[in-house]
Amino acid sequence: MLAIIKTGGKQYIVTPGLRIKIEKLDKKEGDEVIFKEVLLLEKNKKIEIGTPFVEGAEVSAKVLEQGKGKKIIAFKYKAKKRYKVKKGHRQPFTEIEISKIG
């Protein structure tokens, strides 16, 4: 069983039991999340493609962790002008485990 879901402006290929990090969701650890934006559903070697979403299909997952990714440094400078800007960024994420595709 396989599905392609859309969340946070990105698309993910998911299967039951898969753990993935997605864009931050406003849920607590242990909460259940249901994704209704299913773009493709493969079940028993039969593929259903949505226009744009598959009707009646949903993917449920459990929130495992809320966190921040590794720090990314953004450094800008202009040669010979004494201009330097250094910024750091840590992207927040939500780690989920896919429990059921239906």
C-alpha positions as MATLAB code, in Angstrom:
seq = 'MLAIIKTGGKQYIVTPGLRIKIEKLDKKEGDEVIFKEVLLLEKNKKIEIGTPFVEGAEVSAKVLEQGKGKKIIAFKYKAKKRYKVKKGHRQPFTEIEISKIG';
ca = [
       0.000    0.000    0.000;
       1.359    3.396   -1.020;
       0.120    6.979   -1.142;
       1.370   10.425   -2.097;
       0.219   13.150    0.277;
       0.553   16.917    0.156;
       1.399   18.913    3.280;
       3.304   22.111    3.900;
       3.572   22.832    0.170;
       5.501   19.593   -0.423;
       4.585   16.096   -1.570;
       5.644   12.911    0.228;
       5.489    9.240   -0.786;
       4.274    7.342    2.295;
       3.693    3.742    3.343;
       2.381    2.408    6.688;
       5.077    2.414    9.380;
       7.183    5.102    7.666;
       8.668    7.896    9.821;
       9.167   11.248    8.085;
       9.947   14.843    9.017;
       7.492   17.349    7.565;
       6.865   21.084    7.912;
       5.764   22.066   11.433;
       2.169   21.261   12.394;
       0.385   22.748   15.416;
      -0.097   19.391   17.155;
       1.285   17.946   20.381;
       3.388   14.811   20.637;
       1.140   11.745   20.628;
      -1.693   13.442   18.708;
      -3.284   11.875   15.637;
      -3.087   13.743   12.309;
      -5.286   13.005    9.286;
      -4.143   14.074    5.819;
      -7.048   14.417    3.379;
      -4.982   15.806    0.499;
      -4.062   12.445   -1.080;
      -2.779   12.861   -4.643;
      -2.230    9.168   -5.491;
      -3.327    5.909   -3.879;
      -1.956    2.455   -4.747;
      -3.831   -0.495   -3.257;
      -3.572   -4.147   -4.371;
      -1.567   -3.085   -7.480;
      -4.419   -0.786   -8.508;
      -3.499    2.883   -8.847;
      -5.947    5.744   -8.278;
      -4.815    9.207   -9.367;
      -6.688   12.202   -8.020;
      -7.865   15.272   -9.915;
      -6.366   16.946   -7.881;
      -7.128   14.726   -4.842;
      -8.457   11.168   -4.491;
     -11.989   11.373   -3.090;
     -12.628    9.543    0.181;
      -8.946    8.736    0.731;
      -7.141    9.781    3.867;
      -3.843    8.989    5.562;
      -3.595    8.972    9.348;
      -0.374    9.453   11.263;
       0.855    9.895   14.827;
       3.017   12.859   15.890;
       6.264   11.586   17.407;
       8.318   14.749   17.902;
       8.389   18.511   17.433;
      11.849   19.940   16.851;
      14.251   22.122   14.916;
      16.659   21.077   12.184;
      20.381   21.751   11.979;
      21.533   25.356   11.860;
      22.038   26.800    8.387;
      24.318   29.827    8.029;
      23.406   32.536    5.498;
      26.421   34.790    4.908;
      26.395   37.785    2.568;
      29.240   40.141    1.823;
      30.392   42.651   -0.761;
      34.056   42.690   -1.648;
      36.012   45.855   -0.777;
      32.953   47.564    0.779;
      33.198   46.401    4.437;
      29.718   44.877    4.175;
      29.096   41.560    5.944;
      25.863   39.993    7.237;
      25.770   36.628    8.969;
      22.443   35.008    9.844;
      21.561   31.622   11.269;
      18.337   29.680   10.718;
      16.886   26.483   12.173;
      13.828   25.161   10.346;
      11.127   23.765   12.676;
       9.773   20.302   11.827;
       7.264   17.697   12.975;
       8.267   14.042   12.887;
       5.346   11.695   12.177;
       4.817    7.965   11.767;
       2.247    6.828    9.189;
      -0.188    4.458   10.848;
      -2.965    3.843    8.304;
      -3.778    4.531    4.659;
      -7.453    4.281    3.782;
];
